[in-house]
């Protein structure tokens, strides 16, 4: 080494550590429904479940199944039983069963597959699971759960849907008009102009109070008329 030489430190490159690829959430393995959750689902069905049905679905021994029912009672579930013929059936009443599931209940239904999915269907609808796509089965179970918790469609809505499916009425009927008190409805009939005043509790016509426009239209024409249609509040459907 001479006096003009400079000593430089030797720098080693840091080793690169290969990172494991992150797991795709879409491909994550769903959590399997536990046997206890399956028992709750079966007991929450309309007809409940017998001890033999619970044993067949879970694979538990009879004493273990009875212990599970006792454990549900201790956790606050309202487990009741009723003897029908020679078979005693158990079920969960009120909010302790299916009705008391939290928002994770939907995820539990989404995790059902194979035998657990078929058992959940049979326990809920008391019939064998149809041979359709599992995704449709899960949707039906989820809808049934929500309907039992929040109630089904009103009778008016059911009748409307049935009429739409039968082709009796259009799918998007004209929405009814809301009449404010003080509104005046006018209609000419056989050369005479008739005026109706909308009030807070009905209608005023001819110095009298009337409960509906249809009654007024019948009084004017002497025939059965739809009051809203007679006064132009509804359009006549084109044929």
C-alpha positions in Angstrom: 0.0 0.0 0.0 1.4 3.4 -1.0 0.7 6.7 0.6 -1.6 7.8 -2.2 -4.0 4.9 -1.9 -7.4 5.2 -0.2 -9.0 2.4 1.7 -12.7 2.0 1.0 -15.0 0.0 3.2 -16.5 -3.1 1.5 -20.3 -2.7 1.4 -22.4 -5.8 1.2 -25.8 -5.7 -0.4 -28.6 -6.6 1.9 -30.2 -9.9 1.2 -33.7 -9.8 -0.1 -36.2 -11.8 1.8 -38.8 -13.2 -0.4 -42.3 -12.3 0.8 -45.1 -14.7 0.8 -47.9 -13.7 -1.5 -50.9 -12.3 0.5 -53.9 -14.6 0.5 -56.8 -13.6 -1.7 -59.8 -12.8 0.5 -62.1 -14.1 -2.2 -60.4 -17.5 -2.0 -60.4 -17.6 1.8 -61.8 -20.8 3.3 -65.2 -20.0 4.9 -65.7 -20.8 8.5 -67.6 -24.1 9.0 -70.9 -24.0 10.8 -70.5 -25.5 14.2 -72.8 -28.3 15.4 -74.2 -26.1 18.1 -75.2 -23.5 15.5 -76.8 -26.2 13.4 -78.8 -27.3 16.4 -80.1 -23.8 17.0 -81.1 -23.5 13.3 -83.0 -26.8 13.5 -84.8 -25.9 16.7 -85.7 -22.5 15.3 -87.6 -24.1 12.4 -91.4 -24.0 12.4 -91.7 -27.7 13.5 -88.6 -27.8 15.6 -86.7 -31.1 15.8 -86.9 -34.4 17.5 -84.0 -35.9 19.6 -83.4 -38.5 16.9 -83.2 -35.8 14.2 -80.7 -33.8 16.2 -78.6 -36.9 16.8 -78.6 -37.8 13.1 -77.6 -34.2 12.1 -74.8 -33.8 14.7 -73.6 -37.3 15.2 -73.8 -36.8 19.0 -74.7 -39.5 21.5 -78.2 -39.1 23.1 -76.8 -37.9 26.4 -74.6 -35.4 24.7 -77.6 -34.1 22.7 -79.7 -33.7 25.9 -76.8 -31.9 27.5 -76.6 -29.5 24.5 -80.3 -28.7 25.0 -79.7 -28.0 28.7 -76.8 -25.8 27.8 -79.0 -23.8 25.4 -81.4 -23.2 28.2 -78.6 -22.0 30.5 -77.5 -19.5 27.8 -81.0 -17.9 27.8 -82.7 -19.8 24.9 -86.3 -20.5 25.5 -86.2 -24.2 24.6 -89.7 -25.9 24.8 -90.8 -29.4 24.0 -94.1 -31.0 22.9 -95.0 -34.6 22.5 -96.7 -35.3 19.2 -97.9 -38.9 19.2 -94.9 -41.0 20.3 -92.3 -38.4 19.4 -91.2 -35.4 21.5 -90.2 -32.4 19.5 -88.0 -29.6 20.7 -88.0 -26.0 19.5 -86.7 -22.5 20.4 -89.4 -19.9 21.0 -89.0 -16.2 20.6 -85.8 -14.2 20.2 -83.6 -16.9 21.6 -83.4 -18.9 18.4 -83.3 -18.0 14.8 -85.1 -14.7 15.6 -82.3 -13.7 18.0 -79.4 -14.2 15.5 -77.3 -11.1 15.1 -76.0 -9.8 11.7 -73.6 -12.7 11.7 -76.5 -15.0 11.1 -76.3 -14.2 7.4 -72.6 -15.2 7.4 -73.5 -18.4 9.1 -76.0 -19.3 6.4 -73.4 -18.3 3.7 -70.9 -20.8 5.3 -73.4 -23.7 5.1 -72.5 -26.4 2.6 -73.0 -30.1 1.9 -74.8 -32.0 4.6 -75.1 -29.0 6.9 -76.9 -27.1 4.1 -79.2 -30.0 3.5 -80.0 -30.4 7.2 -80.6 -26.6 7.6 -83.1 -26.7 4.6 -84.9 -29.7 6.0 -85.1 -28.3 9.5 -86.4 -25.0 8.1 -88.9 -26.1 5.5 -89.7 -29.6 6.6 -88.9 -31.0 3.2 -85.9 -32.4 1.3 -83.6 -29.9 -0.2 -84.3 -29.4 -3.9 -81.6 -30.1 -6.5 -80.7 -26.5 -7.4 -77.5 -24.4 -7.0 -76.3 -24.1 -3.4 -76.3 -20.3 -3.8 -80.1 -20.3 -4.4 -80.6 -22.6 -1.3 -78.6 -20.1 0.8 -80.7 -17.2 -0.5 -83.9 -19.0 0.3 -82.7 -19.7 3.9 -81.6 -16.1 4.3 -84.9 -14.8 3.1 -86.8 -17.1 5.4 -84.7 -16.0 8.3 -85.4 -12.3 7.6 -89.1 -13.0 7.1 -89.4 -14.7 10.4 -87.6 -11.9 12.2 -89.1 -8.9 10.5 -92.4 -10.3 9.1 -93.3 -11.1 5.5 -94.8 -8.9 2.9 -98.2 -7.3 3.7 -101.2 -9.0 2.3 -101.8 -6.1 -0.1 -98.3 -6.5 -1.5 -98.7 -10.2 -1.9 -102.0 -9.8 -3.8 -100.4 -7.2 -6.0 -97.5 -9.5 -6.8 -99.9 -12.4 -7.6 -101.9 -10.1 -9.9 -98.7 -9.0 -11.7 -97.5 -12.6 -12.1 -100.9 -13.5 -13.5 -100.8 -10.6 -16.0 -103.9 -9.0 -14.5 -102.3 -5.6 -13.7 -99.1 -3.8 -14.8 -96.0 -4.2 -12.7 -95.7 -0.4 -12.2 -99.1 0.9 -11.5 -99.7 4.7 -11.4 -99.1 5.9 -7.8 -102.2 7.3 -6.1 -102.4 11.1 -5.8 -102.5 12.7 -2.4 -105.2 15.3 -2.1 -104.7 18.2 0.3 -107.6 19.7 2.2 -108.9 22.7 0.3 -108.4 21.1 -3.1 -111.4 21.4 -5.5 -112.3 18.7 -7.9 -114.5 19.6 -10.9 -116.2 17.3 -13.4 -118.8 18.0 -16.0 -121.5 15.4 -16.4 -124.5 15.6 -18.8 -124.0 19.3 -19.2 -123.8 20.1 -15.5 -120.6 21.0 -13.7 -120.0 19.4 -10.3 -117.5 20.6 -7.7 -116.2 18.6 -4.8 -114.2 20.2 -1.9 -111.5 18.0 -0.3 -111.7 18.2 3.6 -109.5 16.9 6.3 -111.8 13.9 7.0 -113.4 13.3 3.6 -115.2 15.3 0.9 -117.8 18.0 0.8 -120.4 18.0 -1.9 -123.9 19.4 -2.2 -123.8 20.8 1.4 -123.0 17.3 2.8 -120.0 15.4 4.0 -119.0 12.2 2.0 -116.7 9.5 3.0 -115.3 8.8 -0.5 -115.3 10.0 -4.1 -116.8 6.8 -5.4 -119.9 7.4 -3.4 -120.2 10.9 -4.8 -119.6 9.6 -8.4 -122.3 7.0 -7.9 -124.7 9.7 -6.6 -124.0 11.9 -9.6 -124.2 9.2 -12.3 -126.5 6.6 -10.8 -124.0 3.9 -11.8 -121.0 2.2 -10.2 -118.0 4.5 -10.8 -114.5 4.7 -9.5 -114.4 8.1 -7.8 -110.7 8.9 -8.5 -111.2 7.8 -12.2 -114.5 9.8 -12.5 -112.8 13.0 -11.3 -109.7 12.4 -13.5 -107.3 11.4 -10.7 -106.6 8.1 -12.5 -105.9 7.5 -16.2 -108.0 5.0 -18.0 -105.8 2.0 -18.9 -105.3 1.7 -22.7 -106.2 -1.7 -24.2 
